Amino acid sequence: MIRLRILMSRFMGLFRRARREQELNDEFSSHLEMLTQENRRRGMSPDEARSAALRSFGGIDRIKEQYRDQRGLPWLESFFQDVRFGLRDLRRNPGFAAVAVLTLALGIGATTAIFTVVNAVLLRPLPYPHPEELVYVQQVLGNYGVQAFVYSPESSAWQDRSRSLRQVAAYMFAQYNLTGGGEPERVSAGMATASFFSLLGVRPVAGRTFLPGDDAPGSAPVVVLSEALWKRRLRRQPVRGGQRSHAGR
């Protein structure tokens, strides 16, 4: 608590610098006068008495600087001095100031963009239960290179024979034409196995997600709509006919 009061006192002293300097000068003048009078009582002449008093201080400027360091925040005062000097220099060179501001803006913008991506991809956890246990698997298909692990007979083999993964789901995203109930539009959608939502631990806002038999050969098509598409295209109305679920996030 005492340290906090001392710090606050030093900080408030930054805003009373002129008054603080005047008090410092008055204090040194008073001490110097007292030493001068003491030397005169010892039999020195006025000039000798004042010279001896000055020598006893060992340098007034040096003592004042030490006093300022003890009563203020030197590093903060130095920072403000550097800022003032920099602003004066920029005012004298407007061209250089414009280039400096532009460079800083580009640097800050690029750094912010990089941090946003890194934070979203690496630092911020995925919005699923136990995200540290999720694994994304890809496969290499000869000349086609690395491909996403999509629904195929291999996915069933992965689920049945894997010793490290508790559950496996396959999916693939693509663009599709949405027709009916309004103007046709191009939407992003995906095909996934029935275990997709249960693996992620995601629950729908309304309706249901996939059931174990929804991806079996010959089963009726099941669609899970995003909440945004459900609001925009269907105005939150239930879809009639067939096995359809709506309103997943």
N, C-alpha and C positions, 0 to 999 in steps of 0.2 A: 504493500500500500504506500509506503514511504517512497519507494522508487517511482511509483506511478505519479505521485504528487510532484516529485522532482522533474520527471519528464514533462508533465503538463506545464510546470512553471517555466521550463526552458523553451517549450514550444510557444507559449504565450509571449515570451520575451522577444520572439522573432517579429511580432507586430508592434513592439515598443522599442525599436532599435535606437531611435534618436534619443528617447528619454533615458534609455539604459546607458548610452554613451555619455550623456550629460551627467548622469549620476556617477559614472566611473571617473570622469574628469574632475568632478567636484570632490570625490573621495581622495583621489591622488593629490589634488591641490591642497586639501586639508592636511594630509599626512606630511607632505613636503614642507608646508608652512610650520607644522609642529616640530619637525626635525631641524629646520632652519633656526627657529627660536631657541631650541635646545642647544644648538652649536654656538649661537651668539652668547647664551648665558655662560658658556665655557670659555669665553674670551675671544672668539673668532670675529673677524670683521664680517659685515653683511655679505660681501661677495664670497669670502672663504666659507662662511656658514652655509650658503646656498649650494656651493660646489660640493661640499662634503655631504650635504643631504642628498644631492643627486647621485653621488657615488655610492652612497649606502643603499639606494634602490637597485643598483646594478643594471640600469637601463629601463626607463619607464615604458618605452614601446614594447619591449619584450614582456614585461610584467602585464601590461594591458592585454596583449595577445593571449597570454596564459589565462587571464581572468575571463576573456571572452569565450575561450574554449570550455572553461568550467561552468559558465553561466548560460551558455547557449547550445546549439546543435550545429557544430562546424560543418559536418557533412551535408546537412540540409541547406545551410547558408551558401556553401560552395556550389551546390546544385542550382540554387536560384541565381547565383551570380553567373554560372555557365549558361543558363537559359536566357538571361538578359543579354549577355554578350552575343549569344547566337542569334537572338531576334534582331539586335542592332546590326549585326553583320548581314543578315538576310535582307533587312530594309535597304541597306546600301547596295546590295546586289540582287535586284528583283529577278533577273534571268536565272541566276543560280538558285534563288529561292524557289522558283517555279519548277526547275528540274529536281530539286531536293524533295519538294512536296509530292511531285508525281512519282518519284522513285519510292518514297515511303508508302504512298497509296498502293502502288503495284505490289510492293513487298508485303504489306499488311493484308491486302486482298488475297494474294496467292497463299500466304501462310494460313489465313482463315479458311480458305477453300480446302487446303490439304488437311488441316486439323478436322474439319467437318467430315471429310471422307474417312479419315483414320478413326475418328470417334465413332462413327456409325458402323464401320466394318470391323474394327479391331477392339476398341475400348468398351463400347456400350454392349451389354449382353443382349442376345436375341430375346424377343418377347415370348419365350416359350418356357415351360417348366424344364428345369435341368438343361439349360442350353449347352453346358460344357460336355454333355454326352452325345450331342448331335454330330453326325459325320456325313459329309457330302462325298459321294462316290461317283467317279467317272470311269469310262472305259475307252480303250484305244481300239479303233476299227481300221486296221491296216492303213491304206492310203488316205482314209478320211481323217486320221488323227484322233485327238481326244474328243470324245462325245459325251454328252450327259447320259447318265444311267437311266434309260427310259423303260417303260413297261414292255416286257418281253418275256419269253420263257425263262430267260436267265434270272429274272427277279424272283421267281418262285424257287429257283435253285439256291439263290442267295439266302432266302428266308429259311429254307429247309436245312441247309448245310452249314450256315454260318455259326461259328463258335464264339465270336466276339460281339455280334450285334444281337440285341434282344428282339428288334423288330425292324423290318425293311419295308420301305415304300418307294415306288417308282413314280415319276411324274415327268411331264414335258410341256413346256409353254410354247404357244404359237399365236398367230393372229387368225381370227375367224370373222365371218360376216354374220351379224345378228339381224334377223328379219322378223317381221310380225309384230303387231302392237305398236306400230309407229314407223318412222323413217328407218331404212336400213343403215347400219353403221358398222364400222370396223372396231372390234374389241379384242383385248388381250385375254386369252383363256388358256386353260391347260387340261391335260388328261392325266389322271392319277389312278393309282390302285386304291382299293377300299381302305387300306390301312393308313392312308396319307394323313388324315386329320387326327386319328387316334394316336399316331406316332408323335405328332406335334403337340398333342394335348389341347387342341383347339375346340371350342364349343361354339355352335352357331347362335346368333342373336335370336333367330326364330327358325322353326322347322327342325330339320335334322341334317347330319352329315351322312357319309356313306356307311352302309351296313356291310357285314362280311360277304354277303353274296352279290353285292351290286356290281362287282367286276367279273362275275362268272360269265363264260361264253353263253350268249343267247339271252342274258338278262335285260330287262327294260332299262333304257337310258336314265340316268340320274344326274341332275345338274345342281350345283351349289352356286348361288349368285352372291356376288359381293354386296355389301350393304349399300354402297353408293349406287350400283347399278339397280338394285331393288327399289331404291327411292326414286331414281331418275326415270326409269322405264316403266315400272309397275306401280309407283306411288304406294308402296308397301302393301299392295294387294296380293293375296295368295294366288299361286298358279294353279289352275284347274286342269285335271286330267293327267294321267301317267304318274310315275313316281318321281316327283321333283321336290327338291328342298331349296329354300331360298333364305338369304340373309346370313351368310358367313362373313366374317370381317375380312 
